[in-house]
Amino acid sequence: MSDHDFTTAFTVEQTPQEAFAAITNVRGWWSQDVEGRADEPDEEFVYRYKDLHRCRIRVTEAVPGQRLRWLVVDNYFSFTEDKTEWTGTEITFEVSDKGNETEVRFTHRGLTPEYECFDVCSNSWGSYINGSLKRLITTGKGRPNRKATAA
């Protein structure tokens, strides 16, 4: 892991198992427009956000209550010169028991300040992780992107 990879963390009162279950519920905190599964090794899911961003992600490790790793297999950004910036990067959620609290640590390995999308992506991850995911864990209701509706 580079010192420049994007990482953020928070603590909650819920158990590591409850936090892990919320993390794997990507439709509950990231986007209702996700297709596929995000909870078992070798499963893949596709994320879409309007015409701006889409990516295909493979689950590479899932240890319930402890760790979840995803590999970005394919990526498209409409707003960067290199449309595939995230391709080959790794997203990790580490969940650990900290006494009466559970820590959730998120790292996007490869998302570094050298990327054109770094500011936009790190701000978005901060909102999804520290806002929507934390809210899903603590209240049972996150703030994911809404599913796109046909016009």
C-alpha positions as CSV (number, residue, x, y, z in Angstrom):
1,M,0.0,0.0,0.0
2,S,1.3,3.5,-0.9
3,D,1.2,6.3,1.6
4,H,-0.8,8.1,-1.1
5,D,-3.6,5.6,-1.6
6,F,-7.0,7.0,-0.5
7,T,-8.0,5.7,2.9
8,T,-10.6,6.7,5.5
9,A,-12.0,5.1,8.6
10,F,-14.8,5.5,11.2
11,T,-16.1,3.6,14.2
12,V,-19.6,2.5,15.1
13,E,-21.2,0.7,18.0
14,Q,-22.5,-2.1,15.9
15,T,-20.7,-5.5,15.7
16,P,-18.1,-6.4,13.1
17,Q,-20.6,-8.8,11.6
18,E,-23.3,-6.1,11.3
19,A,-20.8,-3.7,9.7
20,F,-19.6,-6.4,7.2
21,A,-23.2,-7.2,6.2
22,A,-23.8,-3.5,5.5
23,I,-20.6,-3.2,3.4
24,T,-21.7,-6.0,1.2
25,N,-25.1,-4.4,0.7
26,V,-23.7,-2.0,-2.0
27,R,-27.2,-1.1,-3.1
28,G,-27.9,0.2,0.4
29,W,-25.0,2.6,0.6
30,W,-23.4,3.2,-2.9
31,S,-25.9,2.9,-5.6
32,Q,-29.3,1.3,-6.2
33,D,-28.1,0.9,-9.8
34,V,-25.6,-2.0,-9.0
35,E,-26.0,-5.3,-10.8
36,G,-24.5,-8.4,-9.4
37,R,-23.2,-9.6,-6.0
38,A,-20.5,-8.0,-3.8
39,D,-20.2,-10.5,-1.0
40,E,-18.5,-13.7,-2.2
41,P,-15.1,-14.4,-3.8
42,D,-15.2,-14.5,-7.6
43,E,-18.6,-12.7,-7.8
44,E,-18.7,-9.6,-9.9
45,F,-20.9,-6.5,-9.9
46,V,-21.3,-3.5,-12.1
47,Y,-21.7,0.0,-10.8
48,R,-23.1,2.9,-12.9
49,Y,-23.6,6.5,-12.3
50,K,-25.3,8.4,-15.1
51,D,-23.1,8.7,-18.2
52,L,-20.1,9.7,-15.9
53,H,-18.9,6.5,-14.4
54,R,-19.2,2.8,-14.7
55,C,-17.0,0.0,-13.5
56,R,-17.0,-3.8,-13.1
57,I,-15.6,-5.1,-9.8
58,R,-14.7,-8.6,-8.8
59,V,-14.7,-9.8,-5.2
60,T,-11.3,-11.2,-4.5
61,E,-11.6,-11.9,-0.7
62,A,-14.5,-12.0,1.7
63,V,-13.9,-12.9,5.4
64,P,-17.2,-12.1,7.1
65,G,-16.8,-9.7,10.0
66,Q,-13.2,-8.9,9.1
67,R,-12.2,-8.1,5.5
68,L,-13.6,-7.6,2.0
69,R,-11.4,-7.0,-1.1
70,W,-12.5,-5.9,-4.6
71,L,-10.5,-5.7,-7.8
72,V,-11.6,-3.1,-10.4
73,V,-11.6,-5.2,-13.5
74,D,-12.9,-2.6,-15.9
75,N,-13.6,1.1,-15.5
76,Y,-14.9,4.1,-17.6
77,F,-14.9,7.8,-16.7
78,S,-16.4,10.3,-19.1
79,F,-14.6,13.2,-17.4
80,T,-10.9,12.1,-17.5
81,E,-8.4,11.9,-20.3
82,D,-7.6,8.3,-19.3
83,K,-11.0,6.8,-19.2
84,T,-9.8,3.6,-17.5
85,E,-8.0,5.2,-14.5
86,W,-9.4,2.8,-11.9
87,T,-8.8,-0.4,-13.8
88,G,-6.5,-2.7,-11.8
89,T,-6.9,-0.8,-8.5
90,E,-8.0,-2.6,-5.4
91,I,-10.7,-1.6,-2.8
92,T,-10.4,-3.0,0.7
93,F,-12.7,-2.8,3.7
94,E,-11.1,-3.9,7.0
95,V,-13.4,-4.4,9.9
96,S,-12.0,-4.8,13.4
97,D,-13.3,-5.0,17.0
98,K,-12.1,-2.1,19.0
99,G,-13.5,-3.0,22.4
100,N,-17.0,-1.5,22.6
101,E,-16.8,-0.2,19.0
102,T,-16.1,-1.5,15.5
103,E,-13.7,0.2,13.2
104,V,-14.3,0.2,9.4
105,R,-11.2,1.1,7.4
106,F,-11.6,1.7,3.7
107,T,-8.7,1.9,1.3
108,H,-8.7,2.3,-2.4
109,R,-5.2,1.1,-3.4
110,G,-4.0,2.8,-6.5
111,L,-6.3,5.8,-6.2
112,T,-3.5,8.3,-5.7
113,P,-3.1,12.1,-6.1
114,E,-1.5,11.5,-9.5
115,Y,-4.9,10.4,-10.9
116,E,-6.9,13.0,-12.7
117,C,-10.0,11.8,-10.9
118,F,-8.4,11.9,-7.4
119,D,-10.1,15.0,-6.0
120,V,-13.6,14.0,-7.3
121,C,-13.2,10.3,-6.4
122,S,-11.7,10.8,-3.0
123,N,-14.5,13.4,-2.1
124,S,-17.1,10.9,-3.4
125,W,-15.7,8.0,-1.5
126,G,-15.6,10.1,1.6
127,S,-19.3,10.9,1.2
128,Y,-20.2,7.3,0.4
129,I,-18.1,5.7,3.2
130,N,-18.3,8.2,6.1
131,G,-21.8,9.3,5.2
132,S,-23.9,6.7,3.5
133,L,-22.2,3.5,4.6
134,K,-21.8,4.6,8.2
135,R,-25.5,5.7,8.2
136,L,-26.5,2.3,6.8
137,I,-24.6,0.5,9.6
138,T,-25.9,2.7,12.4
139,T,-29.5,3.3,11.3
140,G,-30.3,0.6,8.7
141,K,-30.7,3.2,6.0
142,G,-28.0,4.6,3.8
143,R,-28.0,7.3,1.1
144,P,-27.1,5.5,-2.1
145,N,-27.5,7.0,-5.6
146,R,-31.0,6.3,-6.8
147,K,-31.7,3.9,-9.6
148,A,-31.9,5.6,-12.9
149,T,-35.4,5.6,-14.4
150,A,-36.2,5.5,-18.0
151,A,-37.5,8.7,-19.5
